[in-house]
């Protein structure tokens, strides 16, 4: 069964939500539910990647100096 949730938005956020409602033809509730679902998905992914990174660090699985230098060269401004 769906749970009710009350939120308070500042005027600017409420106005942006209303504009998006008008632009998309979607109701406020749908947009808010979608935003929460997207937020939860992204943050769950991020937490898992952090946990993976911490586990790798505990195993001592780090990039070598040569690998780090190659990455730095790849992304250095040209």
C-alpha positions in Angstrom: 0.0 0.0 0.0 1.4 3.4 -0.9 2.6 5.6 2.0 1.7 9.3 2.2 4.6 11.8 2.5 4.3 15.5 3.0 7.1 17.7 1.8 7.7 21.5 2.0 9.3 23.2 -1.0 10.7 26.7 -1.2 9.0 29.0 -3.7 11.7 28.6 -6.3 11.6 24.8 -6.3 7.8 24.7 -6.3 7.8 27.1 -9.2 10.3 24.9 -11.1 8.2 21.8 -10.4 5.1 23.6 -11.7 6.9 24.6 -14.9 8.0 21.1 -15.4 4.4 19.9 -14.8 3.2 22.3 -17.5 5.9 21.4 -19.9 5.6 17.6 -19.6 1.9 17.3 -18.9 2.7 15.0 -15.9 1.2 15.6 -12.5 3.3 16.9 -9.6 3.0 13.6 -7.8 4.4 11.6 -10.8 7.3 14.0 -11.1 8.1 13.8 -7.4 7.8 10.0 -7.3 10.1 9.8 -10.4 12.6 12.2 -8.9 12.8 10.1 -5.7 13.1 6.8 -7.6 15.9 8.3 -9.8 17.7 9.6 -6.7 17.5 6.3 -4.9 18.8 4.4 -8.0 21.7 6.7 -8.5 22.7 6.8 -4.8 22.4 3.0 -4.4 24.7 2.6 -7.4 27.2 5.1 -5.9 27.1 3.4 -2.5 27.9 0.0 -4.1 30.8 1.5 -6.1 32.2 3.0 -2.9 31.9 -0.3 -1.1 33.6 -2.0 -4.0 36.4 0.5 -3.8 36.8 0.1 -0.1 37.0 -3.7 -0.5 39.6 -3.3 -3.2 41.6 -0.9 -1.0 41.5 -3.4 1.9 42.9 -6.1 -0.5 45.7 -3.7 -1.5 44.4 -3.5 -5.0 45.8 -0.2 -6.1 46.9 1.2 -9.5 50.6 1.1 -10.0 52.6 4.3 -10.5 52.9 3.6 -14.2 49.1 3.1 -14.5 48.5 6.4 -12.7 51.0 8.2 -14.9 49.2 6.8 -18.0 45.8 8.1 -16.7 47.3 11.5 -15.9 48.7 11.7 -19.4 45.4 10.7 -20.9 43.5 13.5 -19.2 46.2 16.2 -19.2 45.3 19.4 -21.0 46.9 19.5 -24.5 
